[in-house]
């Protein structure tokens, strides 16, 4: 039964062994009276969420009633859905990157699975910035990996906090500064280094490095190369895989053809996983890089430096800037992307023929 509570009637309420609530004429607002305390409360929503407004004497009846009316006019805070990091991560990769290239999606999946595994069994609301710091500190010796992990986690926690998911009410990475900054690489391999790396990659497993040298292609896109992408002597990496979502056609010339034939592959992919199935993981490519460094006697270069070396040597061979950019599938200016759909296959073929001749000459010099 409700009544219009007054300061006098509230002071007169007596408590017993059990709590009792006296309701005001304002629906949902009342006083909960116990043996030792009286507390203004409001109950709202279908779930009958009860909110304490403050003890009698610490807050006036008028202020408590005003706050109750404000809360009753406000939708209740959505309930947090229970999910572990691992469960939410799988949904995030699948849904957030649905329209992204397969290479991008795969890269995010691998980084989060490998370097954020310490979070897998934690409920999302239990994850704090301390957990984040621990995961990032574990890869502090690899600044690029650390920065990628930071960015993927930041996007992930924003994603899980937004409706309709609402797995957490706020991201634990709010205000968390990046662990570093992108560093623009300048390293290219000298002719002697390039020769040494080529000669060291004479096994089916390491043949992929020769393709990276010959084509200047991106690591992940090269790891995913599918056999069905090659028609006659042209291999086209589909836009669903490339970084800029544009098809990238590559004429396959004799040296590249011979390299692909000797590579450790599977039925579907030119470069297979460790056990000969699926495609090569970019993570495995990173491990193979260490082997190549040791076998070639070279040091202080990253796999992406092969791409920069390819681009620089193409310019050195007199290939135009326009063709160089198309060869490494850089995103074109907006207007070119809309109006210029010419694939420049003849120009690519001529440029790659020059490059294969350059590499063969380079290797031959080392054998004399």
C-alpha positions as CSV (number, residue, x, y, z in Angstrom):
1,X,0.0,0.0,0.0
2,X,1.4,3.4,-0.9
3,X,1.0,6.8,0.7
4,X,2.5,10.2,0.3
5,X,5.6,10.1,2.5
6,X,6.5,13.2,4.6
7,X,9.5,14.0,6.7
8,X,7.4,13.4,9.8
9,X,5.9,10.1,8.7
10,X,9.4,8.9,7.6
11,X,10.9,9.7,11.0
12,X,8.0,7.9,12.7
13,X,8.6,4.6,10.9
14,X,9.8,1.8,13.2
15,X,12.0,-1.1,12.1
16,X,11.8,-4.7,13.2
17,X,13.9,-7.9,12.8
18,X,13.0,-8.1,9.1
19,X,13.3,-5.3,6.5
20,X,10.1,-3.7,5.3
21,X,9.6,-1.2,2.5
22,X,7.0,1.6,2.8
23,X,6.0,2.9,-0.6
24,X,5.4,6.5,-1.6
25,X,2.7,7.7,-3.9
26,X,5.5,8.1,-6.5
27,X,5.5,4.7,-8.1
28,X,8.7,2.7,-7.4
29,X,10.0,5.1,-4.7
30,X,9.9,4.2,-1.0
31,X,11.8,3.8,2.3
32,X,13.3,0.5,3.3
33,X,13.3,0.2,7.0
34,X,15.5,-2.2,9.0
35,X,16.3,-2.6,12.7
36,X,19.0,0.0,12.6
37,X,18.7,2.0,9.4
38,X,16.2,3.6,7.0
39,X,17.2,3.9,3.4
40,X,15.5,5.6,0.5
41,X,15.2,3.2,-2.5
42,X,13.8,3.1,-6.0
43,X,12.8,0.0,-8.0
44,X,12.5,0.2,-11.7
45,X,12.2,-1.8,-14.9
46,X,10.9,-5.3,-15.7
47,X,13.8,-6.8,-13.7
48,X,12.7,-4.8,-10.6
49,X,16.2,-3.4,-10.3
50,X,16.6,-1.9,-6.8
51,X,18.8,1.2,-6.3
52,X,19.7,2.7,-3.0
53,X,19.5,6.5,-2.9
54,X,21.0,7.1,0.6
55,X,20.1,6.8,4.2
56,X,17.4,8.9,5.9
57,X,19.2,11.8,7.6
58,X,22.0,11.8,5.0
59,X,19.7,12.8,2.1
60,X,16.4,14.7,2.4
61,X,13.1,13.2,1.4
62,X,12.7,15.9,-1.3
63,X,16.1,15.2,-2.8
64,X,15.5,11.4,-2.7
65,X,12.1,11.7,-4.4
66,X,13.6,14.0,-7.1
67,X,16.4,11.5,-7.8
68,X,13.9,8.6,-7.8
69,X,11.9,10.4,-10.5
70,X,15.0,11.0,-12.6
71,X,16.0,7.3,-12.4
72,X,12.5,6.1,-13.1
73,X,12.6,8.2,-16.3
74,X,15.9,6.7,-17.3
75,X,16.2,3.3,-19.0
76,X,18.0,0.8,-16.7
77,X,21.6,0.1,-17.6
78,X,21.7,-2.9,-19.9
79,X,22.7,-6.2,-18.3
80,X,26.2,-7.3,-19.2
81,X,26.3,-10.6,-21.1
82,X,28.8,-13.1,-19.7
83,X,31.5,-14.0,-22.2
84,X,35.1,-15.1,-21.9
85,X,37.8,-13.3,-23.9
86,X,38.2,-16.4,-26.1
87,X,34.5,-16.6,-26.8
88,X,34.2,-12.9,-27.7
89,X,37.4,-12.9,-29.7
90,X,36.0,-15.6,-32.1
91,X,32.9,-13.5,-32.6
92,X,34.9,-10.3,-33.0
93,X,37.2,-11.7,-35.7
94,X,34.3,-13.3,-37.6
95,X,31.9,-10.3,-37.4
96,X,34.0,-7.2,-37.3
97,X,36.3,-8.3,-40.1
98,X,33.5,-9.9,-42.2
99,X,34.0,-7.3,-45.0
100,X,37.7,-7.1,-44.7
101,X,40.3,-9.0,-46.8
102,X,41.0,-12.6,-45.7
103,X,44.7,-11.6,-45.1
104,X,43.7,-8.9,-42.6
105,X,41.2,-11.1,-40.9
106,X,43.8,-13.9,-40.6
107,X,46.5,-11.5,-39.3
108,X,44.2,-10.2,-36.5
109,X,43.1,-13.7,-35.6
110,X,46.7,-15.0,-35.3
111,X,48.0,-12.0,-33.3
112,X,45.1,-12.2,-30.7
113,X,45.2,-16.0,-30.4
114,X,49.0,-16.1,-30.0
115,X,49.8,-13.0,-28.0
116,X,46.7,-12.5,-25.9
117,X,46.2,-16.1,-24.9
118,X,46.7,-15.2,-21.3
119,X,43.3,-13.5,-21.4
120,X,41.4,-16.4,-22.9
121,X,39.8,-17.9,-19.8
122,X,38.9,-14.5,-18.2
123,X,35.4,-13.2,-18.1
124,X,35.5,-9.9,-20.0
125,X,34.4,-7.7,-17.1
126,X,37.2,-9.1,-15.0
127,X,39.9,-8.0,-17.4
128,X,41.8,-4.9,-16.2
129,X,44.5,-2.7,-17.6
130,X,46.9,-4.8,-15.5
131,X,46.1,-7.9,-17.6
132,X,46.5,-5.8,-20.8
133,X,49.9,-4.6,-19.7
134,X,51.1,-8.1,-18.9
135,X,50.1,-9.3,-22.4
136,X,51.8,-6.3,-24.1
137,X,55.0,-6.6,-21.9
138,X,55.4,-10.2,-23.1
139,X,56.1,-8.9,-26.6
140,X,58.1,-5.8,-25.6
141,X,61.1,-7.2,-27.4
142,X,59.1,-7.1,-30.7
143,X,57.9,-3.4,-31.0
144,X,56.0,-3.9,-34.2
145,X,54.1,-7.0,-32.8
146,X,53.5,-5.1,-29.6
147,X,52.0,-2.1,-31.4
148,X,49.7,-4.4,-33.6
149,X,48.6,-6.3,-30.5
150,X,47.7,-3.0,-28.7
151,X,45.7,-1.8,-31.7
152,X,43.8,-5.0,-32.1
153,X,43.0,-5.2,-28.4
154,X,41.8,-1.6,-28.4
155,X,39.4,-2.2,-31.3
156,X,38.3,-5.5,-29.7
157,X,37.3,-3.9,-26.4
158,X,35.5,-1.0,-28.0
159,X,33.6,-3.6,-30.1
160,X,32.5,-5.7,-27.1
161,X,31.4,-2.6,-25.2
162,X,29.0,-1.4,-27.9
163,X,25.3,-2.5,-28.2
164,X,23.9,-4.9,-29.1
165,X,26.7,-6.9,-27.5
166,X,27.3,-5.0,-24.3
167,X,29.6,-7.7,-22.9
168,X,31.3,-4.9,-20.8
169,X,30.2,-1.4,-19.8
170,X,33.6,0.2,-20.6
171,X,36.9,-0.7,-22.2
172,X,39.8,-1.4,-19.8
173,X,42.0,0.3,-22.4
174,X,40.3,3.8,-22.1
175,X,43.2,6.2,-21.7
176,X,45.8,3.5,-22.3
177,X,48.7,5.1,-24.2
178,X,50.2,3.2,-27.2
179,X,53.4,1.3,-26.3
180,X,55.2,3.0,-29.2
181,X,54.9,4.5,-32.6
182,X,55.1,3.1,-36.1
183,X,58.6,3.3,-37.4
184,X,59.1,3.9,-41.1
185,X,61.6,1.4,-42.4
186,X,64.4,2.3,-44.7
187,X,66.4,-0.9,-44.8
188,X,67.0,-2.5,-48.2
189,X,69.3,-5.5,-48.9
190,X,72.5,-4.9,-50.7
191,X,73.2,-7.0,-53.8
192,X,75.5,-9.3,-51.8
193,X,72.9,-9.8,-49.1
194,X,70.2,-10.4,-51.7
195,X,72.4,-13.0,-53.3
196,X,73.1,-14.7,-50.0
197,X,69.4,-14.9,-49.0
198,X,68.5,-16.3,-52.5
199,X,71.1,-19.0,-52.2
200,X,70.1,-19.9,-48.7
201,X,66.5,-20.4,-49.7
202,X,67.1,-23.5,-51.8
203,X,64.7,-25.8,-50.0
204,X,61.0,-26.4,-50.6
205,X,60.2,-24.9,-47.3
206,X,62.1,-21.7,-47.8
207,X,61.1,-21.2,-51.5
208,X,58.5,-18.6,-50.4
209,X,61.4,-16.2,-49.7
210,X,62.4,-16.4,-53.3
211,X,58.9,-15.5,-54.4
212,X,59.0,-12.6,-51.9
213,X,62.2,-11.5,-53.6
214,X,60.9,-11.9,-57.2
215,X,57.4,-10.3,-56.7
216,X,57.8,-7.9,-53.7
217,X,54.5,-9.2,-52.5
218,X,53.1,-8.8,-48.9
219,X,53.9,-11.6,-46.4
220,X,50.4,-12.7,-45.6
221,X,49.1,-12.5,-49.2
222,X,52.0,-14.6,-50.3
223,X,51.5,-17.2,-47.5
224,X,47.9,-17.6,-48.7
225,X,48.7,-18.1,-52.5
226,X,46.1,-20.5,-53.9
227,X,46.7,-22.7,-56.9
228,X,43.3,-21.9,-58.4
229,X,44.3,-18.3,-58.6
230,X,46.7,-19.1,-61.4
231,X,45.2,-19.2,-64.9
232,X,47.7,-19.9,-67.7
233,X,50.7,-17.7,-66.8
234,X,48.9,-15.1,-64.6
235,X,48.3,-15.5,-60.9
236,X,45.6,-13.1,-59.5
237,X,45.4,-12.6,-55.8
238,X,41.7,-11.8,-55.2
239,X,40.6,-8.5,-53.6
240,X,39.1,-10.5,-50.7
241,X,42.7,-11.3,-49.6
242,X,44.7,-8.1,-50.6
243,X,45.2,-5.3,-48.2
244,X,43.5,-2.7,-50.4
245,X,40.7,-5.0,-51.5
246,X,41.8,-4.8,-55.2
247,X,42.6,-7.9,-57.3
248,X,46.3,-8.1,-57.9
249,X,47.4,-9.9,-61.1
250,X,51.0,-11.1,-61.4
251,X,52.5,-12.6,-64.6
252,X,54.3,-15.8,-63.6
253,X,57.6,-15.8,-65.5
254,X,60.1,-18.8,-65.8
255,X,62.1,-18.2,-62.6
256,X,59.0,-17.7,-60.5
257,X,57.3,-20.7,-62.2
258,X,60.2,-22.9,-61.3
259,X,60.3,-21.7,-57.7
260,X,56.6,-22.4,-57.3
261,X,57.0,-25.9,-58.7
262,X,59.7,-26.8,-56.1
263,X,57.9,-25.2,-53.1
264,X,56.5,-27.2,-50.2
265,X,52.8,-26.9,-51.0
266,X,49.4,-28.6,-50.5
267,X,46.6,-29.5,-52.9
268,X,45.2,-26.0,-52.7
269,X,48.1,-23.8,-51.8
270,X,51.5,-23.1,-53.2
271,X,52.9,-22.8,-49.6
272,X,51.7,-25.4,-47.1
273,X,51.7,-25.6,-43.4
274,X,54.2,-27.7,-41.5
275,X,52.4,-30.9,-42.0
276,X,51.6,-30.3,-45.7
277,X,48.0,-29.2,-45.3
278,X,46.3,-25.9,-45.5
279,X,48.4,-22.8,-46.2
280,X,51.6,-21.5,-44.5
281,X,50.9,-19.4,-41.4
282,X,52.5,-16.0,-41.4
283,X,53.7,-16.9,-37.9
284,X,55.6,-19.8,-39.3
285,X,57.0,-17.5,-41.9
286,X,58.5,-15.4,-39.1
287,X,60.2,-18.5,-37.6
288,X,61.6,-19.5,-41.0
289,X,63.0,-16.0,-41.3
290,X,65.3,-16.7,-38.3
291,X,66.6,-19.8,-40.1
292,X,67.2,-17.8,-43.3
293,X,69.2,-15.2,-41.4
294,X,71.4,-17.9,-40.0
295,X,71.8,-19.8,-43.2
296,X,72.6,-16.7,-45.3
297,X,74.9,-15.1,-42.8
298,X,72.9,-11.9,-43.1
299,X,71.4,-9.9,-40.2
300,X,69.3,-6.9,-39.2
301,X,66.6,-7.2,-41.8
302,X,62.9,-8.0,-41.7
303,X,60.8,-9.9,-44.2
304,X,59.1,-6.7,-45.3
305,X,62.5,-5.3,-46.2
306,X,62.5,-7.7,-49.2
307,X,59.4,-5.8,-50.5
308,X,61.2,-2.5,-50.1
309,X,64.3,-3.9,-51.8
310,X,62.2,-5.1,-54.7
311,X,60.6,-1.7,-55.1
312,X,64.0,0.1,-55.0
313,X,65.7,-2.3,-57.4
314,X,62.8,-1.9,-59.9
315,X,63.4,1.9,-59.9
316,X,67.1,1.2,-60.3
317,X,66.3,-0.9,-63.4
318,X,64.5,2.1,-64.9
319,X,60.9,0.8,-64.3
320,X,58.5,3.8,-64.1
321,X,57.1,4.8,-60.8
322,X,53.6,4.1,-62.0
323,X,54.4,0.5,-62.9
324,X,56.4,0.0,-59.7
325,X,53.5,1.0,-57.6
326,X,51.1,-1.3,-59.5
327,X,53.6,-4.2,-59.1
328,X,53.5,-3.9,-55.3
329,X,49.8,-3.3,-55.4
330,X,49.8,0.0,-53.5
331,X,46.4,1.6,-53.2
332,X,45.9,4.1,-56.1
333,X,44.6,7.6,-55.6
334,X,40.8,7.8,-55.2
335,X,40.1,9.0,-58.8
336,X,42.5,6.4,-60.3
337,X,40.7,3.7,-58.3
338,X,37.4,4.8,-59.8
339,X,38.3,5.5,-63.4
340,X,41.5,3.6,-64.1
341,X,40.8,-0.1,-64.2
342,X,43.6,-1.0,-66.6
343,X,45.6,-3.9,-65.1
344,X,48.9,-3.1,-66.9
345,X,49.7,-6.8,-67.5
346,X,52.1,-6.1,-70.4
347,X,54.0,-3.5,-68.4
348,X,54.2,-5.8,-65.4
349,X,55.4,-8.7,-67.6
350,X,58.2,-6.5,-69.0
351,X,59.2,-5.2,-65.6
352,X,59.2,-8.7,-64.0
353,X,61.3,-10.1,-66.9
354,X,63.9,-7.4,-66.2
355,X,63.9,-8.3,-62.5
356,X,64.3,-12.0,-63.1
357,X,67.2,-11.3,-65.4
358,X,68.7,-9.1,-62.7
359,X,68.3,-11.7,-60.0
360,X,69.8,-14.5,-62.2
361,X,72.7,-12.2,-63.1
362,X,73.2,-11.4,-59.4
363,X,73.3,-15.1,-58.5
364,X,75.6,-16.0,-61.3
365,X,78.1,-13.4,-60.2
366,X,78.4,-15.1,-56.8
367,X,79.2,-18.5,-58.5
368,X,82.1,-17.2,-60.5
